[in-house]
Amino acid sequence: MSTSGLFRFPAPLTRVCPVPWALRLCEKLPLLSPGTVATLVQAAGKKDRPALLSLDEHELEEQFVKGHGPGGQATNKTSNCVVLRHVPSGIVVKCHQTRSVDQNRKLARRILQEKVDVFYNGENSLVCREKREAEKRKQERKKRAKETLEKKKLLKEQWEASKNVPGEDCRF
Amino acid sequence: MLRAIICGLGWRRGIWGCAFSSWQPHQPPAGLLSATKVVSHWTAVFEEKGIPEARESSEYIVAHVLGAKTFQSLRPGLWTQPLTPWQLQCIQELSSYRLQRMPVQYILGEWDFQGLNLKMAPPVFIPRPETEELVEWVLEEVTKGPRMVGAEGGPLILEVGCGSGAISLSLLSRLPQSRVTAVDKGEAAICLTHENAQRLRLQDRIQIVPFDVTLVESWAHLLPWGPVDLVVSNPPYIFHQDMEKLAPEILRYEDPVALDGGEEGMDVITHILALAPQLLKDSGSVFLEVDPQHPELVGSWLQSQPDLSLHLVAVRRDFCGRPRFLHIRRSGPQRGSPVDAWPGRQPVRVPG
């Protein structure tokens, strides 16, 4: 029985060993004008938050810093940084948030997903929209707080005015 | 004692790098130092001394002293704030261990596995990142395969060679109904697994038993804890002739018994497989982490042991594309014989 027939590759993450490509860390992303390029997967559903454009694993290249050496018990490496590249857009994410390669892979995908969304959907991307909404809510809170303060001030002035009887010493 | 003197004098002086430089090798330059600068300093020191993973080691040590698990996860404001003399002293001390090639996990005294924080202590084997994938595979099979959760909970799991308890405790935490029997030959491993189980409040669902799987005469002691749904192990699988090639981090600090698998790296593996049929339920599974040369060797060995009724059903690669994990299944009782004929079954003779 040949062992090749027994190999079963885990879905859905591809197992790519160190790929020799130049590393580019793109922090500033070019924003395309709304309406161009990709279709956005809008999962209307019950959630308020529509789904992000999902990433196709075949369009990703992944590099683990630990690709070298025999691996397993024979190696003790602590560098579990994951570098993930979205080939069509060229966006690269480097994640070393946790001590787990697996967690970093998942986080890298989530971060990349958001960046790709911004890349293709610009102002319409989820990230930008949520930012605008948060800013809007903040401004509304500020406005309400200001109004409340003014009301209190007015009430205080009125109360103080009613206290003052003509003829007594009082400050204006 | 000497360290206390250095600490005391350094603290009173409040200055680094003056008259006591000969007592404190490699200390950073005097002045206000931020986390980022200190990381760069120690990275350079480690590189100069040929310490592998110079930057990563430095980052982990500094992050640890600042209370974070990784440097990247630190609040960005902390990267540029000056460190206190106490923090600098701690970093100096931990870095001196790294200069002795102590693994970072032992320096920090803790490490993460599958999202769980575990205490680490030499010489107990440090869980490797590949092994997280072994746990993931087991979880996949448990959730999709035949139901292993019965009236009394489940699945029932046996782990051979528990070390720090990484595999057992991560399975317990992800499978709330499961129960584990964890065994190890090493006393330090037994203690550390106990400690980690308590830290994670999982002690009620695990029993930790000193046990040497290569002592066939002791197998009978485990039978009362069977039959189990799963046997899981990351057994010592390094080929004996490769042991001397291991990095100083491993050779100087980790228990060689946890690594050395004998001539073909198969000694402990074959014992586990020979024991498994006596402890597994029908269609129960064995999940192993192995050396990339083992899938073929194990396949052949199982074929040479038809009495075991074990079959290699799948091989899975690790994140570097190396065949690393095996799923072996027991094919059920022999025709006509009862399922739990424990006392009557003779242990299979194991090679070597």
HADDOCK unambig.tbl for C-alpha pairs under 7 A between the chains (distance, minus, plus):
assign (segid A and resid 3 and name CA) (segid B and resid 296 and name CA) 6.29 0.50 0.50
assign (segid A and resid 6 and name CA) (segid B and resid 313 and name CA) 6.84 0.50 0.50
assign (segid A and resid 6 and name CA) (segid B and resid 314 and name CA) 5.33 0.50 0.50
assign (segid A and resid 6 and name CA) (segid B and resid 315 and name CA) 6.04 0.50 0.50
assign (segid A and resid 7 and name CA) (segid B and resid 314 and name CA) 6.23 0.50 0.50
assign (segid A and resid 7 and name CA) (segid B and resid 315 and name CA) 5.08 0.50 0.50
assign (segid A and resid 7 and name CA) (segid B and resid 316 and name CA) 6.34 0.50 0.50
assign (segid A and resid 8 and name CA) (segid B and resid 314 and name CA) 6.42 0.50 0.50
assign (segid A and resid 8 and name CA) (segid B and resid 315 and name CA) 6.11 0.50 0.50
assign (segid A and resid 8 and name CA) (segid B and resid 316 and name CA) 5.80 0.50 0.50
assign (segid A and resid 9 and name CA) (segid B and resid 316 and name CA) 6.21 0.50 0.50
assign (segid A and resid 9 and name CA) (segid B and resid 317 and name CA) 6.74 0.50 0.50
assign (segid A and resid 10 and name CA) (segid B and resid 316 and name CA) 6.97 0.50 0.50
assign (segid A and resid 15 and name CA) (segid B and resid 319 and name CA) 5.37 0.50 0.50
assign (segid A and resid 15 and name CA) (segid B and resid 320 and name CA) 6.12 0.50 0.50
assign (segid A and resid 15 and name CA) (segid B and resid 321 and name CA) 5.47 0.50 0.50
assign (segid A and resid 16 and name CA) (segid B and resid 320 and name CA) 6.53 0.50 0.50
assign (segid A and resid 16 and name CA) (segid B and resid 321 and name CA) 6.78 0.50 0.50
assign (segid A and resid 17 and name CA) (segid B and resid 320 and name CA) 5.18 0.50 0.50
assign (segid A and resid 17 and name CA) (segid B and resid 321 and name CA) 6.67 0.50 0.50
assign (segid A and resid 67 and name CA) (segid B and resid 320 and name CA) 6.08 0.50 0.50
assign (segid A and resid 72 and name CA) (segid B and resid 128 and name CA) 6.33 0.50 0.50
assign (segid A and resid 72 and name CA) (segid B and resid 130 and name CA) 6.13 0.50 0.50
assign (segid A and resid 73 and name CA) (segid B and resid 128 and name CA) 6.69 0.50 0.50
assign (segid A and resid 73 and name CA) (segid B and resid 259 and name CA) 6.77 0.50 0.50
assign (segid A and resid 74 and name CA) (segid B and resid 238 and name CA) 6.98 0.50 0.50
assign (segid A and resid 74 and name CA) (segid B and resid 246 and name CA) 6.28 0.50 0.50
assign (segid A and resid 76 and name CA) (segid B and resid 128 and name CA) 6.95 0.50 0.50
assign (segid A and resid 79 and name CA) (segid B and resid 56 and name CA) 6.06 0.50 0.50
assign (segid A and resid 96 and name CA) (segid B and resid 72 and name CA) 6.04 0.50 0.50
assign (segid A and resid 97 and name CA) (segid B and resid 70 and name CA) 6.20 0.50 0.50
assign (segid A and resid 97 and name CA) (segid B and resid 72 and name CA) 5.47 0.50 0.50
assign (segid A and resid 97 and name CA) (segid B and resid 73 and name CA) 5.14 0.50 0.50
assign (segid A and resid 98 and name CA) (segid B and resid 69 and name CA) 6.94 0.50 0.50
assign (segid A and resid 98 and name CA) (segid B and resid 70 and name CA) 6.17 0.50 0.50
assign (segid A and resid 99 and name CA) (segid B and resid 70 and name CA) 6.87 0.50 0.50
assign (segid A and resid 99 and name CA) (segid B and resid 112 and name CA) 6.33 0.50 0.50
assign (segid A and resid 100 and name CA) (segid B and resid 113 and name CA) 6.96 0.50 0.50
assign (segid A and resid 100 and name CA) (segid B and resid 129 and name CA) 6.96 0.50 0.50
assign (segid A and resid 101 and name CA) (segid B and resid 129 and name CA) 6.92 0.50 0.50
